[in-house]
Amino acid sequence: MSYTRARQVWVTHSTDTTRTLWTEGFLPNVPDAVIDKDDISALVTFGDSIGLLWSDQESDVVRFAVRHVGASDIDPWQVEDALAGTSVADDHIYLARSAGDPLGRIFAAVKTAAEEGADEDAALVGVLVRTPGANGAPARWTFTSAGTVAQGWTRPILMIDDTNKQLYIFVTSSSRPAGGNILYRRTDLPSDPAHGLTFTAARSFLADVRPLHNVTGAKAPVTGETGLVVLATSHPTKSYAHAEMALVPGGTFDEGGADITLPTFGGTNSAVDATGVVVGGRVTATFLIAGSLLLFLLLVPLVRHLRR
């Protein structure tokens, strides 16, 4: 697990198979772990390695550090610059990977600080891709814009469709504190690492009279068998909304009918399972939770980036 505190990046891990005993937080052995108070970090495992990604707004860089899973806490990490340049780092990071990806790529949705500048065509949200080098060569990082300053999107997350070899990025349509609607774009995952990501036009995935924010979804890749589900919050109304999509004909959430909308309800009972959603369609449901404390307790494990 990784977190930021006192303007530094910290790491901790369990010490036994029960995962109930943990080390004290420690600073990873990297040349520069000093960051801005508003920066963020995240971890990902791949192969026999573990990767640490963090934003560093003080140095205008997003960094990635790698070490072997069995290394000691004091062993050095191999550091890579995932993205560097003026106003490229901000406090939004979301990591994703698929164990079935033959190229061994790691994907990260990030938000830049380009809104602080005057260029409305500059990338505000986008996707970083790390492709391992062949025969021991250094890994290669690429960045693809998925939204501009003019569009004003925020809180990006990723979901990988293992069945269709596609990548989804979901965003909140507005940077206003209350939020907006939840949009998505999709791209094929090219089998040739020389080919980049090409996103479709943005489409609405969750739209409501309430403002929605903090979209979240499964960290593990989704498939035609699982379907795709996202959850978003509406802070002003203290409620959630979710939407579902079938990924293949006959798969989960596909029963050949029209898109439907489930009614809003109060209390603590859950709604009847949604049915009758066509492939590529969405079903939306909302539910209310009594009490701000319960809302907070549910949000914390689901939403990692609860910042600006």
Secondary structure, DSSP 8 states (H G I E B T S, - for coil): -EEEETTEEEE--B-STTS--B---B--B-S--B--TT--EEEEEETTEEEEEEEETTTTEEEEEEEETT--TTSB-EEEEEEESTT---S-EEEEE-TT-TT--EEEEEE-SGGGSS-TTSEEEEEEEEE--GGG---EEEEEEEEETTTT-EEEEEEEETTTTEEEEEEES--STT-B-EEEEEEE--SSTTS-------EEEE--SS-BEEEEE-SS-B-TTT-EEEEEEETTTTEEEEEEEBSSTTSTT--SS---B-----SS----------BT--EEEEEE-S-HHHHHHHHHHH-S----
